[in-house]
C-alpha cells in the first residue's frame, strides 16, 4: 500500500522521504509569485513576509496534481491511501476525490482510498506517522484503514496565538476582540471541531493558557506522545513542553516548526499541541 499525504501534515519533506510517503504540496502566493509548499518556500520565509506586513495567500492542490500521483501507483497495481488535510479548511480533499473519480472512469479496478482526517498541521502529521507504522508492521489494507479512521476520531488539537490582529484579518475573530485582547494580554485557546477552527477559552497571559492545555492532556488521560508545533515561538514551545513534563507522566514530547501553508494562516507567535485522546 502506498501512503500519500499533503504538505499540511507539517511533516518535513526529508521525513516523508524516509518513510517513503508521497507528498502533495499546496501552493502559496506572495507578491504575485507562486511557491510549492515546502519545496519552494520555507516557514521562515513565510513568517518573514508576514513580519514585513505581507499576507501570503494559499491555494489547494488541484485534481491534476492528484491524478498524476494516483495514476503512477494505479498503473503498478498498488493500492493507494491518501490521508487528507481537513475538508473544512481546504478544497484539497475534494480535488483528490475528483482525481479518484477521473481515474476510475478508465481504471474501474483502481484501489484508491481517501480519508478526510478533519485534522491539520501535526494533528494530521501524527495520523500519517501512525499510518506508516501500521503499514510497516504488516497490517492488511483494511486493518490499516480501520486504525487510521479510529485515529481520526481520537486526534486532538489545541493552539494559541500571539497576534490576535492576524487572526482577525483572517476572519477568525472580530477586530474589536483582537484590539481588546491585545490590551488585556488575552490569549485565546482554540481547537479543531469537526474539522473547523473553533475558539474554546480565553486566558490572561501565556502561563495560564499553557496550564489549560496541560489540564486538557490530563483530562484526556494522555500517557504517550504529544507533539508541539510553533511559528517563531521557540521559547513558548519549550515552556509548554516543560510544563507537560513537570505536570504529567508523559515523557515523549516533540517540538517542530509549523509548515509554510499553516503558518500563512496563523502568523507569528503560534504554539499548537496535538495528541491522541487515550481516554476514548
ROBA-660269 format. One record per residue (C-alpha): residue in one letter; x, y, z. Coordinates in pm, whole numbers, always signed. Example, Ala and Ser with C-alpha at 12.3 -4.5 7.8 and 13.67 -1.06 7.14 Angstrom:
// ROBA-660269
   residu        u        v        w
        A    +1230     -450     +780
        S    +1367     -106     +714
// end
This chain:
// ROBA-660269
   residu        u        v        w
        X       +0       +0       +0
        X     +132     +344      -94
        X      +66     +621     +157
        X      +14     +975      +32
        X       -4    +1290     +244
        X      -25    +1660     +167
        X     +204    +1935     +287
        X      -42    +2046     +558
        X      +69    +1749     +767
        X     +370    +1970     +854
        X     +597    +1664     +830
        X     +921    +1763     +660
        X     +998    +1652     +306
        X    +1302    +1466     +438
        X    +1098    +1272     +693
        X     +829    +1184     +439
        X    +1101    +1063     +201
        X    +1244     +847     +479
        X     +902     +689     +532
        X     +855     +660     +154
        X     +535     +863     +170
        X     +450    +1072     -136
        X     +369    +1435      -59
        X     +125    +1659     -246
        X     +213    +2026     -188
        X      -37    +2308     -155
        X      +52    +2644     -309
        X     +146    +2976     -150
        X     +143    +3314     -326
        X     +345    +3614     -205
        X     +381    +3931     -413
        X     +212    +3758     -709
        X     +473    +3481     -709
        X     +363    +3120     -657
        X     +552    +2867     -445
        X     +500    +2497     -376
        X     +466    +2444       -2
        X     +789    +2306     +150
        X     +953    +2255     -190
        X     +992    +2618     -298
        X     +942    +2809      +28
        X    +1013    +2759     +396
        X     +820    +2852     +708
        X    +1087    +3111     +788
        X    +1033    +3284     +453
        X     +656    +3288     +506
        X     +685    +3425     +859
        X     +939    +3687     +749
        X     +696    +3802     +481
        X     +421    +3830     +743
        X     +654    +4034     +966
        X     +706    +4270     +671
        X     +331    +4330     +653
        X     +258    +4093     +365
        X      -22    +3839     +375
        X      +60    +3513     +197
        X     -230    +3358       +8
        X     -272    +2982      -11
        X     -448    +2762     -263
        X     -546    +2397     -267
        X     -373    +2123     -457
        X     -568    +2071     -780
        X     -715    +1749     -925
        X     -436    +1726    -1183
        X     -178    +1709     -903
        X     -354    +1408     -754
        X     -430    +1242    -1087
        X      -61    +1236    -1176
        X      +38    +1079     -843
        X     -255     +836     -816
        X     -209     +720    -1176
        X     +152     +619    -1112
        X      +56     +368     -844
        X     -265     +253    -1013
        X      -63     +151    -1318
        X     +158      -59    -1090
        X     -149     -224     -939
        X      -62      -83     -598
        X     -334      +24     -350
        X     -326     +393     -257
        X     -424     +555      +73
        X     -436     +935      +77
        X     -462    +1080     +429
        X     -607    +1426     +368
        X     -600    +1771     +526
        X     -938    +1874     +670
        X    -1203    +1929     +403
        X    -1340    +2211     +621
        X    -1017    +2410     +583
        X     -924    +2344     +220
        X    -1061    +2216     -109
        X     -763    +1981     -139
        X     -965    +1679      -21
        X    -1227    +1747     -289
        X     -954    +1774     -553
        X     -840    +1425     -457
        X    -1196    +1291     -483
        X    -1229    +1439     -833
        X     -897    +1281     -933
        X    -1006     +942     -799
        X    -1334     +957     -991
        X    -1149    +1052    -1310
        X     -911     +758    -1277
        X    -1193     +515    -1201
        X    -1354     +606    -1533
        X    -1057     +448    -1712
        X     -943     +205    -1442
        X    -1255      +78    -1262
        X    -1046     -165    -1057
        X     -816     +107     -922
        X     -773      +73     -545
        X     -774     +430     -409
        X     -887     +520      -57
        X     -917     +881      +58
        X     -967     +964     +426
        X    -1077    +1311     +532
        X     -899    +1344     +866
        X    -1068    +1672     +963
        X     -719    +1744    +1101
        X     -445    +1999    +1034
        X      -75    +2060    +1097
        X      +81    +1793    +1316
        X     -261    +1665    +1414
        X     -265    +1537    +1058
        X     +106    +1459    +1088
        X      +55    +1226    +1384
        X     -215    +1036    +1194
        X      +20     +998     +895
        X     +305     +878    +1117
        X      +85     +616    +1281
        X      -42     +501     +941
        X     +317     +445     +833
        X     +373     +236    +1145
        X      +66      +24    +1068
        X     +188      -43     +714
        X     +539     -124     +834
        X     +401     -370    +1089
        X     +244     -571     +807
        X     -122     -499     +871
        X     -362     -557     +583
        X     -507     -267     +388
        X     -843     -296     +564
        X     -674     -311     +905
        X     -467       -1     +829
        X     -775     +191     +714
        X     -972      +90    +1023
        X     -694     +203    +1256
        X     -650     +533    +1071
        X    -1023     +600    +1091
        X    -1007     +545    +1469
        X     -707     +780    +1494
        X     -908    +1044    +1307
        X    -1173    +1026    +1581
        X     -916    +1039    +1861
        X     -682    +1319    +1748
        X     -692    +1644    +1945
        X     -566    +1991    +1851
        X     -516    +2289    +2081
        X     -345    +2610    +1983
        X     -290    +2965    +2091
        X     -162    +3268    +1903
        X      +42    +3573    +1990
        X     -101    +3806    +1727
        X     -477    +3837    +1763
        X     -482    +4103    +1491
        X     -355    +3847    +1239
        X     -639    +3610    +1324
        X     -883    +3899    +1291
        X     -753    +3977     +942
        X     -815    +3614     +853
        X    -1172    +3636     +982
        X    -1114    +3412    +1285
        X    -1236    +3676    +1532
        X    -1359    +4035    +1520
        X    -1124    +4333    +1508
        X    -1278    +4457    +1831
        X    -1198    +4129    +2006
        X     -843    +4144    +1876
        X     -795    +4502    +1999
        X     -928    +4429    +2348
        X     -733    +4105    +2366
        X     -411    +4288    +2291
        X     -479    +4546    +2561
        X     -561    +4287    +2824
        X     -297    +4030    +2724
        X     -575    +3785    +2643
        X     -451    +3458    +2495
        X     -718    +3258    +2313
        X     -720    +2879    +2326
        X     -865    +2729    +2010
        X     -920    +2374    +1896
        X    -1044    +2184    +1592
        X    -1403    +2061    +1600
        X    -1541    +1863    +1305
        X    -1251    +1994    +1100
        X    -1309    +2363    +1178
        X    -1110    +2604    +1394
        X    -1320    +2689    +1698
        X    -1246    +2928    +1991
        X    -1256    +2732    +2316
        X    -1131    +2955    +2602
        X     -970    +3289    +2680
        X     -688    +3330    +2930
        X     -493    +3619    +3075
        X     -134    +3552    +2971
        X      +76    +3270    +2830
        X     +126    +3081    +3157
        X     -247    +3043    +3210
        X     -319    +2925    +2858
        X      -36    +2671    +2887
        X     -180    +2550    +3218
        X     -515    +2498    +3050
        X     -354    +2298    +2770
        X     -192    +2068    +3025
        X     -527    +2028    +3205
        X     -680    +1905    +2879
        X     -400    +1647    +2848
        X     -467    +1521    +3199
        X     -844    +1514    +3148
        X     -797    +1306    +2833
        X     -579    +1054    +3018
        X     -284    +1103    +2783
        X      +24     +897    +2870
        X     +203     +872    +2536
        X     +324    +1108    +2267
        X     +248    +1479    +2250
        X     +361    +1694    +1960
        X     +407    +2071    +1984
        X     +448    +2297    +1683
        X     +547    +2662    +1681
        X     +585    +2960    +1449
        X     +861    +3193    +1569
        X     +773    +3091    +1924
        X    +1053    +2854    +2024
        X    +1072    +2980    +2384
        X     +696    +2946    +2439
        X     +700    +2596    +2289
        X     +982    +2493    +2522
        X     +791    +2638    +2818
        X     +483    +2436    +2726
        X     +695    +2122    +2684
        X     +847    +2168    +3030
        X     +504    +2224    +3182
        X     +387    +1896    +3029
        X     +694    +1707    +3155
        X     +659    +1856    +3503
        X     +281    +1815    +3534
        X     +221    +1473    +3379
        X     +382    +1130    +3338
        X     +433    +1194    +2966
        X     +795    +1166    +2854
        X     +763    +1178    +2474
        X     +715    +1544    +2381
        X     +843    +1661    +2043
        X     +864    +2014    +1907
        X     +870    +2111    +1540
        X     +801    +2412    +1320
        X     +459    +2486    +1176
        X     +470    +2441     +799
        X     +450    +2722     +540
        X      +81    +2686     +448
        X      -45    +2664     +807
        X     +190    +2949     +909
        X      +32    +3162     +638
        X     -295    +3145     +828
        X     -181    +3150    +1192
        X     +105    +3401    +1175
        X     +398    +3455    +1409
        X     +383    +3351    +1774
        X     +158    +3049    +1732
        X     +201    +2745    +1957
        X       -4    +2430    +1898
        X      -32    +2097    +2079
        X     -150    +1766    +1935
        X     -218    +1424    +2084
        X     -448    +1124    +2068
        X     -721    +1107    +2330
        X     -644     +778    +2501
        X     -944     +811    +2724
        X    -1183     +742    +2435
// end
